[in-house]
Amino acid sequence: MASLKDLQRPIQEELKGFEGTFRDSMRSSVPLLDKIMHYIIQRKGKQMRPMFVFLCAKLIAPATHKTYIAASIIELLHTATLVHDDVVDDSDLRRGFFSINALWKNKIAVLVGDYLYSKGFLLSLEHQHYDLLHILSHAVKEMSEGELFQLEKARKLDITEETYYSIIRQKTASLVAASCTSGAASVTDDKDQVDRVREFGYMAGMAFQIKDDLFDYGFQNIGKPTGIDIKEKKMTLPLIYTLNKVDHKAKNRIKYIIKRKSNHKKYQREVIQMVKDSGGMEYAQGVMLDYKHKARTILETFDHNDSREALLGLLDFIVDRKK
């Protein structure tokens, strides 16, 4: 499997330029905000979404100034969602460092997230890129609806497979799709190309989220099972499959643990073992690989170039990554 650094080679110069554009977009005249923005920039993640923006743009044509703006907006919105997610999940850590809410409390964290959203939307307006504003506003709407839908369903533990796919399409895949779409839209007006890139983004985003769900069960030696999704009562694909597969007694046992005992490691391990025994992880792995195949098939409709090869490698990275 190629490393992210290898996959970044076709867009190395673009990513360097993006760093400056992104830093500039986060500046604030309010000292506290500027301090927090600096903290966020110093602890950046893999920056996969800006990679999707630039690679999908260069799949079609050379990157433009609009591509840099699109990548900056995407990263601003993604960062905003992470800050708000940590508040919702009451999480003290993000990528091994203290979260914004852990250091500055929830009230400030919520306002920081709001600030990042507003900066993203203003950036598109300042440059009159109204198509980017539409793409990204739609993604934020989908992410919010998906999160709320999942919270509603988690209370009843009645999520079907189709409902699960709908939730992760909104919650996770929508921002990956927006990254790909905004990259394509920054270099072409060809609706067919933009639509194909958008669908590729949705398929890649679905595979990405299912891989994340498998991490909770320590699938294929990717580490010890965490049980975090069980603790948070999240109905992910391995668990949904298991609930549909086991007998009535086992189904009631799983539901009882999730409702009443999900905070206890001993009971989390019991559910994880039941999921393993039922073939829940293998099933989810198969679905993930199916989404990867669909994404790959779409990519292969585009002309061969370095960006297309990097995107194919990025699909491999998504399903083979260890964290």
C-alpha positions in Angstrom: 0.0 0.0 0.0 1.4 3.4 -1.0 1.8 6.0 1.8 -0.1 9.3 1.8 3.1 11.0 1.0 3.5 8.9 -2.1 -0.1 9.7 -3.2 0.5 13.4 -2.7 3.3 13.5 -5.3 1.1 14.7 -8.2 -0.2 17.6 -6.1 2.9 18.3 -4.0 3.2 21.9 -5.2 -0.5 22.5 -4.9 -0.5 21.3 -1.3 2.4 23.6 -0.4 0.5 26.6 -1.8 -2.7 25.4 -0.1 -0.9 25.6 3.4 -0.5 29.4 2.9 -4.0 30.0 1.6 -5.5 28.0 4.5 -3.4 29.8 7.2 -4.5 33.2 5.8 -8.1 32.1 5.8 -8.0 31.3 9.5 -6.5 34.6 10.7 -8.5 36.7 13.2 -8.0 40.1 14.8 -9.4 38.6 18.1 -6.3 37.5 20.1 -8.1 34.4 21.7 -9.4 33.2 18.3 -6.0 33.7 16.7 -4.4 31.7 19.4 -6.9 28.8 19.0 -6.5 29.0 15.2 -2.7 28.6 15.6 -3.3 25.6 17.9 -5.5 24.0 15.3 -3.1 24.5 12.4 -0.2 23.1 14.4 -2.2 19.9 14.9 -3.5 19.3 11.5 -4.5 15.8 10.4 -3.9 13.8 7.2 -5.6 16.6 5.1 -7.3 13.9 3.0 -10.1 16.2 1.9 -7.9 18.9 0.4 -6.1 16.0 -1.4 -9.5 14.9 -2.9 -10.0 18.5 -4.0 -6.7 18.9 -5.8 -6.6 15.3 -7.2 -10.2 15.5 -8.6 -9.4 18.9 -10.1 -6.2 17.6 -11.8 -8.1 14.5 -12.9 -9.7 16.9 -15.4 -7.5 19.9 -15.8 -4.7 21.9 -14.1 -5.6 23.4 -10.7 -6.7 27.0 -10.7 -6.8 29.7 -8.0 -10.4 28.6 -7.5 -9.1 25.1 -6.6 -7.1 26.6 -3.8 -10.1 28.4 -2.5 -12.2 25.2 -2.7 -9.6 23.3 -0.7 -9.4 26.0 2.0 -13.2 26.1 2.3 -13.4 22.3 2.6 -10.7 22.2 5.3 -12.4 25.1 7.2 -15.7 23.3 7.2 -14.1 19.9 8.1 -12.3 21.5 11.0 -15.5 23.1 12.2 -17.3 19.8 12.2 -14.5 18.2 14.3 -14.6 21.0 16.8 -18.4 20.6 17.2 -18.2 16.8 17.2 -15.8 16.9 20.2 -18.4 19.0 22.1 -21.3 16.7 21.1 -19.2 13.6 22.1 -17.7 15.2 25.2 -14.3 14.2 23.9 -11.1 15.5 25.5 -8.7 14.3 22.8 -8.4 14.9 19.1 -5.5 13.1 17.2 -3.7 12.5 20.4 -3.9 16.2 21.6 -6.3 18.0 23.8 -9.5 19.0 22.0 -10.6 22.7 21.9 -13.4 22.0 24.4 -10.9 20.4 26.8 -8.6 23.4 26.8 -11.1 26.3 26.4 -14.5 24.7 27.4 -17.6 24.0 25.4 -18.9 27.5 25.0 -15.7 28.7 23.3 -15.4 25.5 21.3 -19.0 26.0 19.9 -18.2 29.6 18.9 -14.9 28.5 17.3 -16.8 26.0 15.2 -19.3 28.7 14.2 -16.4 31.0 13.3 -14.8 28.4 11.1 -18.1 27.8 9.3 -18.6 31.5 8.7 -15.0 31.9 7.4 -15.6 29.1 4.9 -18.8 30.6 3.6 -17.3 34.1 3.5 -14.3 32.9 1.5 -16.6 31.6 -1.3 -18.6 34.9 -1.3 -15.5 37.1 -1.3 -14.3 35.4 -4.5 -17.9 35.2 -5.9 -17.6 31.4 -6.2 -21.4 30.8 -5.7 -21.2 27.3 -7.1 -18.8 26.3 -4.3 -21.1 28.0 -1.7 -24.0 25.9 -3.0 -21.9 22.6 -3.0 -20.6 23.2 0.6 -23.8 24.5 2.1 -25.6 21.4 0.9 -22.8 19.2 2.5 -23.2 21.0 5.9 -27.0 20.5 5.7 -26.5 16.8 5.0 -24.0 16.3 7.8 -26.2 18.0 10.3 -29.3 16.0 9.3 -27.3 12.7 9.3 -25.9 13.3 12.8 -29.4 14.2 14.2 -31.0 11.2 12.4 -28.4 8.9 13.9 -29.0 10.3 17.4 -32.7 9.8 17.0 -32.3 6.2 15.9 -29.7 5.3 18.5 -32.4 5.8 21.2 -34.5 3.0 19.7 -31.8 0.7 18.5 -33.9 0.1 15.4 -31.6 1.0 12.5 -31.9 -1.1 9.4 -29.1 -1.5 6.9 -30.7 0.9 4.5 -31.1 3.5 7.3 -27.4 3.0 8.2 -26.3 3.7 4.6 -28.5 6.8 4.5 -26.9 8.1 7.7 -23.3 7.5 6.7 -23.9 8.9 3.2 -25.0 12.2 4.9 -22.7 12.2 7.9 -19.4 11.3 6.2 -19.7 10.7 2.5 -21.3 14.0 1.8 -18.2 16.0 2.8 -15.9 13.7 0.7 -18.3 14.1 -2.2 -18.3 17.9 -1.7 -14.5 17.8 -1.7 -14.4 16.0 -5.0 -17.2 18.0 -6.5 -15.7 21.4 -5.6 -12.3 20.3 -7.0 -13.9 19.3 -10.3 -16.2 22.4 -10.4 -13.1 24.6 -9.9 -11.7 23.6 -13.3 -14.7 22.7 -15.5 -18.3 23.5 -16.2 -18.9 20.0 -17.8 -21.9 18.7 -15.8 -21.3 15.1 -16.7 -17.7 15.2 -15.4 -18.7 17.0 -12.2 -21.5 14.5 -11.6 -19.2 11.5 -12.1 -16.7 13.0 -9.7 -19.4 13.6 -7.1 -20.6 10.0 -7.3 -17.0 8.8 -6.9 -16.7 10.9 -3.8 -19.9 9.4 -2.3 -18.6 5.9 -2.9 -15.2 6.6 -1.5 -16.8 8.3 1.6 -19.0 5.3 2.2 -16.0 3.0 2.1 -14.1 5.3 4.4 -16.9 5.3 7.1 -17.4 1.5 7.0 -13.6 1.1 7.6 -13.9 3.5 10.6 -16.7 1.3 11.9 -14.6 -1.8 11.6 -11.8 -0.2 13.8 -14.2 -0.5 16.8 -14.0 -4.3 16.6 -10.2 -4.6 16.0 -10.9 -6.2 12.6 -7.9 -8.0 10.8 -5.3 -7.1 13.5 -5.8 -3.3 13.1 -5.4 -3.0 16.9 -7.3 -3.9 20.0 -11.1 -3.4 19.8 -12.1 -0.1 21.3 -15.8 -0.6 22.0 -16.3 3.2 21.6 -19.2 2.8 19.2 -20.9 0.3 21.5 -20.4 2.7 24.5 -21.9 5.5 22.5 -24.8 3.3 21.4 -23.9 3.7 17.7 -25.5 1.2 15.4 -22.8 0.4 12.9 -22.9 -2.1 10.0 -21.2 -5.1 11.8 -23.6 -4.8 14.7 -26.7 -4.3 12.5 -25.8 -7.4 10.5 -25.4 -9.4 13.8 -28.7 -8.3 15.2 -30.4 -9.5 12.0 -28.5 -12.8 12.0 -28.6 -14.0 15.6 -31.6 -15.7 17.3 -34.1 -13.8 19.4 -32.4 -14.5 22.7 -29.0 -13.3 21.5 -30.6 -10.2 19.9 -32.3 -9.3 23.2 -29.0 -9.8 25.1 -27.1 -7.4 22.7 -29.9 -4.8 23.0 -29.9 -5.1 26.8 -26.1 -4.6 27.0 -26.2 -1.6 24.7 -29.0 0.0 26.6 -27.9 -0.7 30.1 -24.3 -1.9 30.3 -22.5 -0.3 27.4 -20.1 1.6 29.7 -18.5 -1.6 31.0 -15.6 -3.1 29.1 -16.6 -6.6 30.1 -20.0 -6.3 28.3 -18.5 -4.4 25.4 -16.2 -7.4 24.8 -19.2 -9.7 25.0 -20.9 -7.8 22.2 -17.7 -7.6 20.1 -17.3 -11.4 20.4 -20.9 -12.0 19.3 -20.3 -9.7 16.3 -17.2 -11.7 15.5 -18.9 -15.0 15.8 -21.8 -14.0 13.6 -19.5 -12.9 10.7 -20.5 -9.2 11.1 -17.0 -7.9 10.4 -16.5 -10.0 7.3 -19.9 -8.8 6.0 -19.0 -5.1 6.6 -15.6 -5.7 5.0 -17.4 -7.1 1.9 -19.7 -4.1 1.6 -16.8 -1.7 2.1 -14.9 -3.4 -0.8 -18.0 -3.2 -3.0 -18.1 0.6 -2.5 -14.4 0.8 -3.3 -15.0 -1.2 -6.5 -17.9 1.2 -7.5 -15.6 4.2 -6.9 -12.8 2.6 -8.9 -15.2 1.9 -11.8 -16.2 5.5 -11.9 -12.6 6.7 -11.9 -11.7 4.4 -14.8 -14.2 6.4 -17.0 -11.7 9.3 -16.9 -8.5 9.5 -19.0 -5.4 8.0 -17.5 -3.1 10.5 -15.7 -1.1 10.8 -12.5 -4.0 12.2 -10.5 -6.2 9.3 -11.5 -3.6 6.8 -10.4 -3.2 8.7 -7.1 -7.0 8.6 -6.5 -6.9 4.8 -7.2 -4.1 4.6 -4.6 -6.1 6.7 -2.2 -9.0 4.2 -2.4 -6.5 1.4 -1.5 -5.3 3.6 1.4 -8.8 4.1 2.7 -9.6 0.4 3.0 -6.2 -0.8 4.0 -5.2 1.9 6.6 -4.5 0.9 10.2 -5.9 4.0 11.9 
